[in-house]
Amino acid sequence: MVRTRFAPSPTGHLHIGGLRTAIFNYLFAKANNGGFILRIEDTDRERSKDEYTQAILEGLKWCGLEWDDICFQSKRNEIYEKYMNKLIEEGKAYRCYCSKERLEQLKKEQLARGENPHYDGHCRNLKEYPIDKPHVVRIKLIEEDIDFHDHVHGDLHFSYKEFDDFIIRRSDGSFMYNFTNVVDDIECGVTHVIRGDDHLTNTAKQIVLYRLLGKEPPEYAHVPMILGEDKTRLSKRHGAKSVLEYRDMGILPIALVNYLLRLGFSYGDKEIFTWDEMIKYFSLDRLNKSAAVFNPEKLIWVNAEHMKMMEPEDILVYLKDFLDKKCFEFSDDYLIEAIKTRQTKAQTLVELADEIRFYCVEPQEYEEKGIKKYLKENVKEPLEYLYKRLEEANFSKEDDLKRAFEETMEKFDLKMVKLAQPVRIALTGRTIGPGIYEMLMVLGKDESLKRFKKLLDVVYSG
């Protein structure tokens, strides 16, 4: 059974680079009817914080990346101890008592000789290894080169000479990343590891540990990092935000997942994917070998495309977090009809909430430029005539509304804009908004006429 994992450290908020890694692992697991594991790597006692853990969990849930199992490394020390003791007993790891001063002097001498700094094996063959004396635990490096196949980079080779007897447990008793990583992947039955290519050297070290433990390593796929538009590593200065910040700016979760999937994955020229399509088409051989560039404007475009595709009742679920509290006095059916009039035009949920606010909250002021341009003295009579025609109209029939406008245009020899814009200002307070007939039908006869009359009184009665 395929089992993948996402293993964030709760030392900060979940950002889009980490989320993309989670997406790849989740989709591969689901595409192969496998399991997706969430592992919180919280062994850094000083920097790990519960608030970051909760933000990671919240961000993944919001994106729809539900995990099948979850574990916390801080609660697994007994398991790591067991694996470490096994290596020591088998002579594959040893306790090292070298002081910080000795190691610094060793490094200084090696650099002076033009060598890469490395541990010299000073404690490898001691006759006694007292447990109560301060020490770290090191592996005994196997003098075998490391070769493995990567689903993105192909066949890779590392010489064992690039490494030394690296530490697996610190002197304070905490375990090193590469060791806990391997132990957890073995214990959880992880079959595939998909992560950033900045981990390639770590992978070589981890394969050394798999060999020492007598276990087969998983399959690997190391994806290129996401870059900013200046081709440097993505950061906040490129406009990148945390996952929950994207939620707060009105991005749909499926849009964010879709966009990040395309930053490293391709399926022909297809840009917009449903959840079912993402799972159906995802495979490791479609992961890109070159780094992708993050483009905030493209993300907004993807979001707008998903808003067009979604059922309005599904949009409402997410939109409620952005609506004016006054909107909750209205039924969901009413809000859904309001959404239909603007969902193909707004780019974010924030925009959509702002653009349909007038359906729930009567405008208290009017766009000054619009008043000056469209409500001049010479349109007073036509507007009053239109008001009377609308009083007689059936607001549930678009043809009735259309007839009221056409009769007025014909009688006063006016173009539609001369009537529609004043009515739009009356209903919304703005000169930009949904189609005039759509608005009138959603607002209904009583509310529409009330707003229309109010504008006429404000402008022409002073």
Secondary structure, DSSP 8 states (H G I E B T S, - for coil): --EEEE---SSS--BHHHHHHHHHHHHHHHHTT-EEEEEE----TTT--HHHHHHHHHHHHHTT---SEEEEGGG-HHHHHHHHHHHHHTTSEEEE---HHHHHHHHHHHHHTT-------TTTT-S---TTS--EEEE---S--EEEEETTTEEEEE-GGG--S-EEE-TTS-B-HHHHHHHHHHHTT--EEEEEGGGHHHHHHHHHHHHHHT----EEEEE--EE-TTSSB--GGGT--BHHHHHHTT--HHHHHHHHHHSSB--TT-----HHHHHHH--GGGB-SS-EE--HHHHHHHHHHHHHHS-HHHHHHHHTTTS-GGGGGS-HHHHHHHHHTTTTT-SSHHHHHHHTGGGTS--SS--HHHHHHH--GGGHHHHHHHHHHHHHS-TT-HHHHHHHHHHHHHHHT--HHHHHHHHHHHHHSSS--S-HHHHHHHH-HHHHHHHHHHHHHHHH--
